[in-house]
Amino acid sequence: MSKSEPSVLAFPHADAELATLAGAWLRRLAGERRVSPLTRDAYARDLRQFFSFLRDRFDAAVTLPALAALKLTDVRAFMAHRRAQGVSSRSLLRQLAGLRSFARHLGREGIVSIDVFTKVRSPKLARVLPKALSVDKARELASGEGDDEARPAWIVARDAAALALLYGAGLRISEALAIKRGDAPVGSVDSLTIVGKGGKTRAVPVIQPVRAAVESYLDLCPHPLAADGPLFVGARGGPLSPRIIQLTVQRLRGALGLPDSATPHALRHSFATHLLGRGGDLRSIQELLGHASLSTTQIYTAVDRARLLDAYQSAHPRATTA
């Protein structure tokens, strides 16, 4: 779905009434609910896929009465269909969440009550713990050590500054690259206001080594940077693509002998894991990461327990048998 306002044409398998209602729901998500454009587009795509499945299943355009008359077997058949297409449990869970949201919207507006989606058992997700780097490896990666010396010095400094923000401030790539030049953490500016997922803002402190990395980049950058323009720019002076940082980390992995799990996002995981390991409390880490729910942050307690168990098994004399 494009970033333009949703229209009836976005749901060709539904009749005009239902397509209009779907468009109104998407506008409400973007407006009152402040859902991010990516999430809104994903929900629109999910709903369109559901309507397409129902259109084929009942050999007719999907209508509001047909939606209200859905049975549990219809929804289960849709989920089985998506499974057969290779869709993961996580994607199915998000798709079900979108369908439930649309049904709740119809109910709140007094249009129709649809409870079939609440009766469907959510797919179970395998618990995958974030893969944090060791403190030493995270420092090496975040500093850009081992980068190709053939690259211009300012580009090496730029990438090092961006990576320093990921590990030193726990930012996502998108958040680091969205920083404006006028908001750059340099000199006495020791904090940033970050706009995260869903348009939520948070204050993030920036430690001196990170500020020094940003200052080094700015000293070397050959392009004029407008105060209201991006802090990080590409080789020609345009906005920097996240893909460039991903490729830099890919090169550094080879130079530093790091596993494939050493990604830019792994630096954010490392930020949280290392804070927790040094006694940081979950509520503070939640605020720094910009997590809406504490349960999202609590996964790092499992990471830290795993780290402690590894240390115990490798060091305690009774942990292994002769």
Order of alpha helices (4+ residues) and beta strands (2+ residues): alpha-alpha-alpha-alpha-alpha-alpha-alpha-alpha-beta-beta-alpha-alpha-alpha-alpha-alpha-alpha
